Amino acid sequence: MVGVAYFGMQASKAGVSRLTDQIYPLRLAHAGMIESLLEGRASEADMVANNLNPGEITKHKKAWDEAQKRADEQFARVRGLVEKPEYQQSLDKMWAEVKLYRDGIEGVYKPLVESRFPDAQEAYAALKKPLAHFDEVRKQSRSHEAAFSAVVNDISGKVGNAVSMALAGVLLAFVLAIALGTLVSWLTSRSIIAPVE
């Protein structure tokens, strides 16, 4: 009984350890990466909204560059935490889309600064292709988040089962101890009472 409880507690400890050491830092880095990309997306929208003001465009481009740098740092953390080759390939595929998005934005930046777009609507039209790549990044990001959630749910289920098994082992040991104590006290009382009769 004690072995069952011990096994359950060890399995629970291993599951919680994996969550805190691997999965949660991975989710945090992934969320930071996506947040940085979204900040860059906001700066990119500001660049286009100010399409006839080169000073404002340059200011927002600088913010876009900084957001991309932060995204690169977070991607390096995510990539370093992922061990399975299929997950690494999925991340690399997503990052290839990020690079295509960035190349598209860089291609639009120079004409934007040079005020080649007469209005913001034409500037937004020029962003159609880069934004399609960004949409693909978001789609793949959601699939990564779903995979993280599946792992967390799986581990949480195993931890819950292990804790239940440990508690069942402790409860069983307690019931057996009570039963054994009752049996011993009954036998003792019978041995004391029997000689008197």
C-alpha positions as CSV (number, residue, x, y, z in Angstrom):
1,M,0.0,0.0,0.0
2,V,2.8,2.4,0.9
3,G,4.5,1.5,-2.4
4,V,1.4,2.5,-4.3
5,A,1.2,5.8,-2.5
6,Y,4.9,6.4,-3.0
7,F,4.7,5.5,-6.7
8,G,1.7,7.9,-7.1
9,M,3.5,10.7,-5.4
10,Q,6.7,10.2,-7.5
11,A,4.7,10.2,-10.7
12,S,2.9,13.3,-9.6
13,K,6.2,15.0,-8.7
14,A,7.7,14.1,-12.1
15,G,4.7,15.5,-14.0
16,V,4.7,18.8,-12.0
17,S,8.4,19.0,-12.5
18,R,8.0,18.7,-16.3
19,L,5.4,21.3,-16.3
20,T,7.4,23.8,-14.3
21,D,10.8,23.1,-15.9
22,Q,9.8,22.7,-19.6
23,I,6.3,23.3,-20.6
24,Y,5.5,26.6,-18.8
25,P,8.8,28.3,-19.8
26,L,8.1,27.2,-23.4
27,R,4.6,28.6,-23.4
28,L,5.8,31.8,-21.8
29,A,8.5,32.3,-24.4
30,H,6.1,31.4,-27.3
31,A,3.6,33.9,-25.9
32,G,6.3,36.6,-25.7
33,M,7.4,35.9,-29.3
34,I,3.8,36.3,-30.5
35,E,3.3,39.4,-28.4
36,S,6.4,41.0,-30.0
37,L,5.2,40.1,-33.5
38,L,1.9,41.7,-32.7
39,E,3.6,44.8,-31.4
40,G,5.5,45.0,-34.6
41,R,2.2,44.5,-36.5
42,A,0.8,47.6,-34.7
43,S,3.9,49.6,-35.6
44,E,3.6,48.5,-39.2
45,A,0.0,49.7,-39.2
46,D,1.1,53.0,-37.8
47,M,3.7,53.3,-40.6
48,V,1.0,52.9,-43.2
49,A,-1.4,55.2,-41.5
50,N,1.2,58.0,-41.6
51,N,2.0,57.2,-45.3
52,L,2.7,60.9,-46.2
53,N,4.8,61.7,-43.2
54,P,8.3,60.2,-43.5
55,G,9.4,61.3,-40.0
56,E,6.5,59.4,-38.4
57,I,7.0,56.4,-40.7
58,T,10.7,56.2,-39.7
59,K,9.7,56.4,-36.0
60,H,7.3,53.6,-36.3
61,K,9.7,51.6,-38.4
62,K,12.2,51.8,-35.6
63,A,9.6,50.5,-33.2
64,W,8.8,47.7,-35.7
65,D,12.5,46.8,-35.9
66,E,12.8,46.6,-32.1
67,A,9.7,44.4,-31.9
68,Q,11.2,42.1,-34.5
69,K,14.4,41.9,-32.5
70,R,12.5,40.9,-29.3
71,A,10.6,38.3,-31.4
72,D,13.9,36.9,-32.6
73,E,15.1,36.6,-29.0
74,Q,12.0,34.8,-27.9
75,F,12.0,32.5,-30.9
76,A,15.6,31.5,-30.0
77,R,14.3,30.7,-26.5
78,V,11.4,28.7,-27.8
79,R,13.6,26.8,-30.3
80,G,16.1,26.0,-27.6
81,L,13.4,24.5,-25.3
82,V,11.8,22.3,-28.0
83,E,13.4,18.8,-28.2
84,K,11.2,16.8,-30.6
85,P,12.3,17.1,-34.3
86,E,8.7,17.4,-35.5
87,Y,8.0,20.4,-33.2
88,Q,11.3,22.0,-34.3
89,Q,10.2,21.6,-38.0
90,S,6.9,23.2,-37.2
91,L,8.5,26.1,-35.5
92,D,11.0,26.5,-38.4
93,K,8.1,26.5,-40.9
94,M,6.3,29.2,-38.9
95,W,9.5,31.2,-38.7
96,A,10.0,31.0,-42.5
97,E,6.6,32.7,-42.8
98,V,7.8,35.4,-40.3
99,K,10.8,36.0,-42.6
100,L,8.5,36.3,-45.7
101,Y,6.3,38.8,-43.8
102,R,9.4,40.8,-42.8
103,D,10.8,40.8,-46.3
104,G,7.4,42.1,-47.6
105,I,7.3,44.9,-45.0
106,E,10.9,45.9,-45.8
107,G,9.9,46.0,-49.5
108,V,7.1,48.3,-48.8
109,Y,9.0,50.5,-46.4
110,K,11.2,52.4,-48.9
111,P,8.3,53.4,-51.2
112,L,6.4,54.3,-48.1
113,V,9.1,56.7,-46.8
114,E,9.5,58.2,-50.3
115,S,5.7,58.9,-50.3
116,R,5.1,56.8,-53.4
117,F,1.6,55.9,-52.2
118,P,-0.9,58.7,-52.7
119,D,-3.1,57.5,-49.9
120,A,-3.2,54.9,-47.1
121,Q,-5.5,52.7,-49.0
122,E,-2.9,52.1,-51.7
123,A,-0.3,51.5,-49.0
124,Y,-2.5,48.9,-47.3
125,A,-3.0,47.2,-50.7
126,A,0.8,46.9,-51.0
127,L,0.8,45.0,-47.7
128,K,-1.6,42.3,-48.9
129,K,1.0,39.7,-49.5
130,P,3.1,40.3,-46.3
131,L,-0.1,40.2,-44.3
132,A,-1.0,36.9,-45.8
133,H,2.3,35.5,-44.4
134,F,1.5,37.1,-41.0
135,D,-1.9,35.4,-41.0
136,E,-0.2,32.1,-41.6
137,V,2.1,32.8,-38.6
138,R,-1.0,33.4,-36.5
139,K,-2.6,30.2,-37.7
140,Q,0.6,28.1,-36.9
141,S,0.9,29.9,-33.6
142,R,-2.6,28.8,-32.6
143,S,-1.7,25.2,-33.5
144,H,1.4,25.4,-31.3
145,E,-0.7,26.7,-28.4
146,A,-3.2,23.9,-28.9
147,A,-0.3,21.4,-28.8
148,F,1.0,23.0,-25.6
149,S,-2.5,22.8,-24.1
150,A,-2.8,19.2,-25.0
151,V,0.5,18.4,-23.3
152,V,-0.5,20.4,-20.2
153,N,-3.9,18.6,-20.0
154,D,-2.2,15.2,-20.5
155,I,0.3,15.8,-17.7
156,S,-2.4,17.3,-15.5
157,G,-4.6,14.2,-16.0
158,K,-1.6,12.0,-15.1
159,V,-0.8,14.0,-12.1
160,G,-4.4,13.9,-11.0
161,N,-4.5,10.1,-11.5
162,A,-1.2,9.7,-9.6
163,V,-2.5,11.8,-6.7
164,S,-5.7,9.8,-6.7
165,M,-3.7,6.6,-6.7
166,A,-1.6,7.9,-3.8
167,L,-4.7,8.9,-1.8
168,A,-6.3,5.6,-2.5
169,G,-3.2,3.8,-1.3
170,V,-3.2,5.8,1.9
171,L,-6.9,5.3,2.4
172,L,-6.5,1.5,1.8
173,A,-3.6,1.4,4.3
174,F,-5.7,3.3,6.8
175,V,-8.7,1.0,6.4
176,L,-6.4,-2.1,6.7
177,A,-4.8,-0.6,9.9
178,I,-8.3,-0.1,11.4
179,A,-9.4,-3.6,10.4
180,L,-6.2,-5.1,11.7
181,G,-6.5,-3.1,15.0
182,T,-10.1,-4.2,15.4
183,L,-9.2,-7.9,14.7
184,V,-6.3,-7.7,17.2
185,S,-8.5,-6.1,19.9
186,W,-11.3,-8.6,19.3
187,L,-8.8,-11.5,19.5
188,T,-7.2,-10.0,22.6
189,S,-10.6,-9.5,24.3
190,R,-11.6,-13.1,23.4
191,S,-8.4,-14.5,24.9
192,I,-8.9,-12.5,28.1
193,I,-12.6,-13.4,28.4
194,A,-12.2,-17.1,27.4
195,P,-10.3,-18.2,30.5
196,V,-12.9,-16.6,32.7
197,E,-15.8,-18.5,31.3
